Amino acid sequence: MYKEELTGREKSILRCIIQQFILTAAPVGSRYISKKDYIGLSPASIRNIMSDLEEMGFIDHPHTSAGRIPTDKGYRYYVDSLMEIQKLKAFEKSLISKKLEPFQQADELLSIASKILSSITNQVACVLYPKLDTGILEQIRLVPLTSKRLLVVVSIKSGLVKTITLELTVEINESHLNEVQSLLSERLSGLKLSEIRKTFSERFKDIQSEDKPIITLFLDSADKIFTDFKTNEKVVISGTSNIFRQPEFDNPERFQGIIELIEDKNIIVHIFEKKSDDPIGEVLVSIGSENEARELEDYSFVKKEYSVDDVTGTLGIIGPKRMEYSKVMAIVDYMANILTDYFKRE
């Protein structure tokens, strides 16, 4: 991946700088590094190596300090080549299972998973609902809200539920509504939502009875009913207060930036849904300038897909680039795997 091949000493010093910076958020100097027994070099030798690392772009030199801080390139090298991913301890796994166990519905599981992620990592956690296009319809329920307002409840195999409110042009009684509900479920259950959208008109072209007004309404609204969640409905965000405790965001401009980022769910959804060239099933890390938008240059994203039957969602962490990648990657990986296992049990 890199043109430069680092020596053993360069790797040791780069690892030391990054690990210390992750802990303190303060530039790391040669004198501190020289006190580490495993380094075995004088401050002068360390300064020479630090200069080489800086010239190669792995570390940077703040104007107000003699110490060094990692660059995005340095973090990337660390994640790919220097870091060992932590293994979750048995008690941590047990704690996660106990917190998830009482919840059976998909919505509940995804919500608590987000809270667990944020509490363990002390970062902002995001869980994106699966994309529903390939989801298989299990049931449709029609719930009258008023004589002319209808709540449509679309249940997907795996326990995911989507709701939408429709306005009727005619009044309808509940008994007739039940008949239409049975008709819809009979003809559509077992089909993928994408298939329903494309073929709804064909499947109900023979309807000529009093069912026509509601079926026509479904026909006109099929693109809204049998489609993905709206952006504000498809992502669960937890732990937003965690990031405000990070020293990186003492600066008012950066503080405002992270608020805007978290409030703009479109950006978060885009980042977490973006596909990668890396193998499916891997924990993916996007660091600083690797993110497309300029407003994301101060952050790193760690994410992984989880499966709900035949659809996939994504979960992960948003945090400063100075995050504890080894721990964050481990918990993201474990949570994605355990969610997939939980949904298989259903």
Summary of the structure (lengths in Angstrom):
residues: 346
radius of gyration: 25.8
end to end distance: 42.1
largest distance: 90.1
contacts: 1041
relative contact order: 0.13
helix: 50%
strand: 18%
